[in-house]
Amino acid sequence: MKVYAYPLDANGLVAGARKTLVDFGKENGCDGMRVDAGGNLYLAVRSLARPGILVVDPAGKELAFIPTGPTNQTGLFEDWKGIPSNVEFGTGDDANVLYVTIDKGLYRIRLKTRGFHPHLAGK
């Protein structure tokens, strides 16, 4: 799986070639993703080799990794532990909180950055 970025024109339409930001190779890639106010991407990585939240900048450089489960897991689906499925930033006073769904739980992580919500950008 790969995560791509596309340049957009003033109307929000694709205006150029795609760029590979993250290449997970043969591993499971990410499921949910969100963007912070600085344009950094937060990916819920479902890889059995390295499950967690991967943070990359707009050029695809890894900035941080928050592990959510043991590395190099094997076995059946029922045996997997700490596999994240989605991420979301809070709003208002909680805009610096990243919510993460992992296995059957919901977790929150306070960050030094704020999430970006396009529908709230002008408010």
N, C-alpha and C positions, 0 to 999 in steps of 0.2 A: 504494500500500500504506500501511496505517496500523498503528500499534501502540497497542493499547488497554489501559487499566487498569480493573479492576472492584473495587468495595469488597466485602469479604467479611465474613460474620458469624463468630461464635465457632466455628461448626462448619465453617468454610471454604467455605461456600456463597455464591454471588453474592447481594448484599443492596443493590442500588441500580443506578443508571444507569452505563453505561460512560463513560469519559473518554478522549479522544484524547491520547496522550502524544507521539507523533511522527507526522507526516503527510509521507510521501515524495512525494506528488503522483504524477506520471506516471513517475517514476524507479523502478528496481528498489529494493525495500526491503531489509530485513535478512533474514538466514537464521538463524544461531544467535544465542542471547542468554544472558547470565548475569547474576546479581545479586551485588553485593558486600555486605559486612557492614553497610554504611550504607544499604542499600536502593537503591543506584544501579544502573542497568541498563546493561550493556555489549552493544552491538549490532554484529554483523558486517554492515556495510552493503555490499551488492553493486551499488551504483550506479556506472554508468560515468562519471557526472559527478563523483562524489566517493567513491571507494572507501576504506574504512577502518573503524576501530572508533569508534563514536559512544558517548559516555557521557552519559546523562541522569539527572537526579535523579528522585525519585518523583513530582514535579509535571510532568515532561517538559522541564525546562529543560536546555539543553545545557551540560554541565560541561567536556567535553573532546572532542577529536577526534584520533585517531591515524591519519594517512594511511598507506595500505598500497600505493598505486599511483598512477600518473599520473591527473590530473583530465581530464575531458572526452574520454574515449576514444570511439572509433567503430570500426566494422568488425565482423567476424565473431567468434564465440566464440574461435576460435584466436588472434586478435589481442589479446585482453584481457590486461592485466597487473595483478598485485597485487590481485586480487579476493578478499576474504576469504569463507570459507564458515562458519566456526564459531569459537567461543571457549569456553574452560573455565578455571576457576581450579584451581590445584593444591591439595593438601591437606597437612596437617601443617606441616613447615618450609617448604613451598613454597606455602602458602595465599596468599601475596602475589604469586604468579607467574600471569600470564594467558597461557595457551597459545592460539595463533591458527593456524588452517589458512588458508594463502593459496596459491592456485594449486596446485602439487603439493608444497608445503613446509609444515613445522610450525615455528613461531617461538614464542619466549617473551619476555615483557616483564615485568620486575620493577616492581611498583607499591608505593605507600605504603599501600595498603589491602589488606584480606584478602577473599577470596571467601567467599560464603555457600553452604553445602551443607546443605540441610534435613535430610538423613539423618544428618548429623554434629552437628547443632545441640545435642543434649543430652549429647554425649560430652565 
